[in-house]
Amino acid sequence: MRAVPRYRSGTIMEPTLRGVGGAGVNADRSGLPQYVAAGGLDRLPIDPDIEPEQIRRKSRLPRLQSGVVLAVFAGGFFGGLARYGIGLAAPAATNRFPWSTLAINLSGAFLLALLLVLLLDVFPPTRFVRPALGTGFLGAYTTFSSLATATDQLAAHGHVGVAVAYSAASLFGGLACASFGLVTGRAVSANRHRRRSRERQDR
């Protein structure tokens, strides 16, 4: 089986794997089959935040949308304020377990997972909510740098056991909270679909 590049209208198509009888299966350069026939790109699912013309244009450079950038900026501003306020209310010491940072990261993991499910399954399609709340607010609210700094400071001051416990709690607790957020969001989505089904049956 040999990869043969095809040309069409002056553009290079993806290589085609030719087998028995000349049958062709579209494949990329790694040999994996791809659906790149004419018009195939239009049938593939795309990110709802990306305009179709952004996919078709030749340039690989991203095109920044001013509204999306402003949404991320606004969300990040308020997310940073929320984390700063929690840090002031419960400052983390170098010789104690940093509960405030752990609570911030765990709650952020839960909220991000919940938000994604609600945006995909419950709320109507929107352009600015995910950049504002997901990337902006929750991106600034959660903090990996503080996790790494607190772990390093605890270990440097001789509290290696606390540092290991904190890292493990952040990792496995974050996975658990994200999973709980997904389950919660799917439960909300399923309940909404059941309610709508009953409403249609009552009509």
PyMOL commands that set and color helices and strands:
alter all, ss='L'
color gray80, all
select helices_A, chain A and resi 20-22+40-43+52-56+66-89+99-121+129-141+144-156+160-202
alter helices_A, ss='H'
color red, helices_A
select strands_A, chain A and resi 2-4+7-8+11-12+16-18+24-26
alter strands_A, ss='S'
color yellow, strands_A
deselect
rebuild
show_as cartoon
